[in-house]
Amino acid sequence: MSDPAIPRRPTLDLRSLTPARVALGRSGASLPTRALLDFTLDHARARDAVHAVFDAPRLVADLCALGLVVTEANSRAVDRGDYLRRPDLGRRLDAGSAESLARSASEPCQLALVIGDGLSAAAVHAHAAALVMRLLPLLAADDGVAIGHVVVASGARVALGDEIGAILGARMVVMLIGERPGLSAPDSLGAYLTFAPKPGRTDAERNCVSNIHKAGLSYDEAAFKIAWLVREGLAREVSGVALKDESADRAPRRIGTALPG
């Protein structure tokens, strides 16, 4: 028996709190037409995000406008079909990119920033440059964490950042990458941080800040978390399960800038 002191909340109200598919209603034994059409549209958007062409030159231009020097690189996946069928190829650089990065690595650096298309180029196009713009002043504050290299990587999986970071001699790598599209967020960006990157690192050795998109984590919140994890990871010389995200204890009382649009 329900407690009369607890007010009942119609299931329909939940739709104002989440983009998840709840309280869709029904028509006989099926979904209403509107709900079915919305599902079909969102499914198409997710598929389009996976197959979208990555506009690396546009992203490079946006990052250069922030005063960054950017290098381009490619994984061993020669096309999108190759990338989707062979995840292992997206985790390693092609020979030309590896050689080019090795020539540019004149000395070790604190931090390498890698931005890859991942499974949603749409997410990278929509959010990467704006997130980096918020991240730069947070890294530069106080004692300052210097970004030694910025790399835009095509055909990238998360682990590609490990090889890039190792070649560049980075103590830590931050990989911004398009996440697997969902039916409510085809353009979600993720950030993966790895201390002492090298091929063979596991997901347990990374920290992740995910769901950076319009209905998810704002740029300011994400940038604050990433900057905190970078500083603490470098100071403690760890990442992954050994580094708990305690940034909420240091966060400003109110983070004011939401995602545009």
Secondary structure in CASP SS format (residue, H / E / C, confidence):
PFRMAT SS
TARGET T0000
AUTHOR 0000-0000-0000
METHOD secondary structure of the structure
MODEL  1
M C 1.00
S C 1.00
D C 1.00
P C 1.00
A C 1.00
I C 1.00
P C 1.00
R C 1.00
R C 1.00
P C 1.00
T H 1.00
L H 1.00
D H 1.00
L H 1.00
R H 1.00
S H 1.00
L C 1.00
T C 1.00
P C 1.00
A C 1.00
R C 1.00
V C 1.00
A C 1.00
L C 1.00
G C 1.00
R C 1.00
S E 1.00
G C 1.00
A C 1.00
S E 1.00
L C 1.00
P C 1.00
T H 1.00
R H 1.00
A H 1.00
L H 1.00
L H 1.00
D H 1.00
F H 1.00
T H 1.00
L H 1.00
D H 1.00
H H 1.00
A H 1.00
R H 1.00
A H 1.00
R H 1.00
D H 1.00
A H 1.00
V H 1.00
H H 1.00
A C 1.00
V C 1.00
F C 1.00
D C 1.00
A H 1.00
P H 1.00
R H 1.00
L H 1.00
V H 1.00
A H 1.00
D H 1.00
L H 1.00
C H 1.00
A C 1.00
L C 1.00
G C 1.00
L C 1.00
V C 1.00
V E 1.00
T E 1.00
E E 1.00
A E 1.00
N E 1.00
S E 1.00
R C 1.00
A C 1.00
V C 1.00
D C 1.00
R H 1.00
G H 1.00
D H 1.00
Y H 1.00
L H 1.00
R H 1.00
R C 1.00
P H 1.00
D H 1.00
L H 1.00
G H 1.00
R H 1.00
R C 1.00
L E 1.00
D C 1.00
A H 1.00
G H 1.00
S H 1.00
A H 1.00
E H 1.00
S H 1.00
L H 1.00
A H 1.00
R H 1.00
S H 1.00
A C 1.00
S C 1.00
E C 1.00
P C 1.00
C E 1.00
Q E 1.00
L E 1.00
A E 1.00
L E 1.00
V E 1.00
I E 1.00
G E 1.00
D C 1.00
G C 1.00
L C 1.00
S C 1.00
A H 1.00
A H 1.00
A H 1.00
V H 1.00
H H 1.00
A H 1.00
H H 1.00
A H 1.00
A H 1.00
A H 1.00
L H 1.00
V H 1.00
M H 1.00
R H 1.00
L H 1.00
L H 1.00
P H 1.00
L H 1.00
L H 1.00
A H 1.00
A C 1.00
D C 1.00
D C 1.00
G C 1.00
V C 1.00
A C 1.00
I E 1.00
G E 1.00
H E 1.00
V E 1.00
V E 1.00
V E 1.00
A E 1.00
S E 1.00
G C 1.00
A C 1.00
R C 1.00
V C 1.00
A C 1.00
L H 1.00
G H 1.00
D H 1.00
E H 1.00
I H 1.00
G H 1.00
A H 1.00
I H 1.00
L H 1.00
G C 1.00
A E 1.00
R E 1.00
M E 1.00
V E 1.00
V E 1.00
M E 1.00
L E 1.00
I E 1.00
G E 1.00
E C 1.00
R C 1.00
P C 1.00
G C 1.00
L C 1.00
S C 1.00
A C 1.00
P C 1.00
D C 1.00
S C 1.00
L E 1.00
G E 1.00
A E 1.00
Y E 1.00
L E 1.00
T E 1.00
F E 1.00
A C 1.00
P C 1.00
K C 1.00
P C 1.00
G C 1.00
R C 1.00
T C 1.00
D H 1.00
A H 1.00
E H 1.00
R E 1.00
N E 1.00
C E 1.00
V E 1.00
S E 1.00
N E 1.00
I E 1.00
H C 1.00
K C 1.00
A C 1.00
G C 1.00
L E 1.00
S C 1.00
Y H 1.00
D H 1.00
E H 1.00
A H 1.00
A H 1.00
F H 1.00
K H 1.00
I H 1.00
A H 1.00
W H 1.00
L H 1.00
V H 1.00
R H 1.00
E H 1.00
G H 1.00
L H 1.00
A H 1.00
R H 1.00
E C 1.00
V C 1.00
S C 1.00
G H 1.00
V H 1.00
A H 1.00
L C 1.00
K C 1.00
D C 1.00
E C 1.00
S H 1.00
A H 1.00
D H 1.00
R C 1.00
A C 1.00
P C 1.00
R C 1.00
R C 1.00
I C 1.00
G C 1.00
T C 1.00
A C 1.00
L C 1.00
P C 1.00
G C 1.00
END
